Structures are given as C-alpha cells and as structure tokens.
Amino acid sequence: CTPGHKGKSTLKQDRRNELEWGGNWVRFQTDGAVKIDSSYATTGGVLKDENGEWLLGFNRCLGKWPIFYVELWDVLDGLTLLQGKQRDRVLIQTDSSGVFEAI
C-alpha cells in the first residue's frame, strides 16, 4: 500500500509478514467479547504509531449485544478517538470477517 499523496510515506510488507511503517500511520487493533451465558459484551482496542509504539488503549462495557454489533462499536470507538489526531492513514485490524466485509 502507498498513501494517496506524494511524499516519503510508504507501507510495505517484509519477509516476516510484518508491516514496515513509514510516514504518519496508525495501527488500530480491535477486539470485542460477549459472555455466552449472560450476553454481556465488552469491547476494546489499542492504537499504535508507525513505529509500533503504544499511543492509547480503550475499553467499554456495552451491556447485552450480539458480537457483530460489539465489534462494530469497537471500530467506531477507535476511529472516534483518532479524529483530529492528524494521521495520514489508519490500518484497522479485526478478527471479525463480518465487520471487515461490512466496512
């Protein structure tokens, strides 16, 4: 992947299948969980900069929700926290194929 503007920022993949960061990127890793017996859900995520350094983490208790909606809340919360942070690109990593397809 390369950014949509001209400059030195690039994102490429190396031999270890790890991301090599350049420019002003944010990696956003998400995860949500629903307790099976009660249907109570929690969500959370971690935001890291282009060097893999931790920027911030977050979590939230949502009450009773299906896991698909929990995972969507997770993405929304992370993107809301990133608003106004002057980042060129965001890489969202989720373990939910349904959320990936919905986005």
C-alpha positions as CSV (number, residue, x, y, z in Angstrom):
1,C,0.0,0.0,0.0
2,T,1.1,3.6,-0.6
3,P,-0.5,6.8,0.6
4,G,-2.7,8.8,-1.7
5,H,-0.4,11.9,-1.5
6,K,3.1,12.4,-2.7
7,G,5.8,12.1,-0.2
8,K,8.1,9.7,1.5
9,S,5.4,7.8,3.4
10,T,5.1,4.1,2.4
11,L,3.7,0.9,3.9
12,K,5.3,-2.3,2.7
13,Q,5.4,-5.9,3.8
14,D,8.7,-7.5,4.6
15,R,9.8,-11.2,4.7
16,R,8.4,-11.9,8.2
17,N,4.9,-10.8,7.1
18,E,5.2,-7.8,9.5
19,L,4.4,-4.3,8.4
20,E,7.2,-1.8,7.9
21,W,5.9,1.6,8.8
22,G,6.8,4.9,7.3
23,G,5.1,8.3,7.5
24,N,2.2,9.1,9.7
25,W,0.3,5.8,10.1
26,V,-1.7,4.4,13.0
27,R,-2.3,0.7,13.6
28,F,-5.6,0.1,15.2
29,Q,-6.1,-3.4,16.8
30,T,-9.6,-4.2,18.0
31,D,-11.3,-7.0,19.9
32,G,-14.8,-7.5,21.4
33,A,-16.2,-10.2,23.5
34,V,-19.6,-11.4,24.6
35,K,-20.1,-13.7,27.6
36,I,-22.1,-16.6,26.4
37,D,-24.3,-17.3,29.4
38,S,-25.3,-13.6,30.0
39,S,-24.8,-11.9,26.6
40,Y,-23.0,-9.1,28.3
41,A,-20.4,-7.5,26.0
42,T,-17.2,-5.6,26.3
43,T,-15.1,-4.0,23.6
44,G,-11.6,-2.6,23.4
45,G,-8.6,-1.7,21.3
46,V,-5.1,-0.5,21.1
47,L,-3.7,2.3,18.8
48,K,0.0,2.2,17.9
49,D,2.0,4.6,15.8
50,E,4.1,4.0,12.7
51,N,7.0,2.7,15.0
52,G,4.8,0.3,16.8
53,E,4.7,2.4,19.9
54,W,1.6,2.4,22.0
55,L,-0.5,5.6,21.7
56,L,-3.5,4.7,23.7
57,G,-5.8,1.8,24.6
58,F,-9.5,1.8,25.4
59,N,-12.3,-0.4,26.5
60,R,-16.0,-0.2,27.2
61,C,-18.8,-2.3,28.7
62,L,-21.8,-2.3,26.3
63,G,-24.4,-4.4,28.1
64,K,-26.3,-7.1,26.1
65,W,-25.4,-7.0,22.4
66,P,-24.7,-9.6,19.7
67,I,-21.0,-9.9,18.9
68,F,-21.3,-8.4,15.4
69,Y,-22.5,-5.1,16.9
70,V,-19.9,-5.3,19.6
71,E,-17.1,-5.5,17.0
72,L,-18.7,-2.6,15.1
73,W,-18.8,-0.4,18.3
74,D,-15.1,-1.3,18.7
75,V,-14.2,0.2,15.3
76,L,-16.4,3.2,15.9
77,D,-14.8,3.9,19.3
78,G,-11.3,3.7,17.9
79,L,-12.0,5.9,14.9
80,T,-13.7,8.4,17.1
81,L,-10.6,8.6,19.3
82,L,-8.5,9.2,16.2
83,Q,-10.5,12.1,14.9
84,G,-8.3,15.3,14.9
85,K,-5.1,13.4,15.6
86,Q,-3.5,14.4,12.3
87,R,-2.8,10.9,11.0
88,D,-2.4,10.2,7.3
89,R,-3.6,6.6,7.3
90,V,-5.2,4.1,9.7
91,L,-4.8,0.3,9.4
92,I,-7.7,-1.4,11.2
93,Q,-7.0,-5.0,12.4
94,T,-10.0,-7.0,13.4
95,D,-10.7,-10.7,13.9
96,S,-14.3,-10.3,12.7
97,S,-14.8,-11.2,9.0
98,G,-18.3,-9.9,9.2
99,V,-17.1,-6.4,10.4
100,F,-14.4,-6.5,7.7
101,E,-17.0,-7.1,5.0
102,A,-19.4,-4.5,6.4
103,I,-16.8,-1.8,6.4
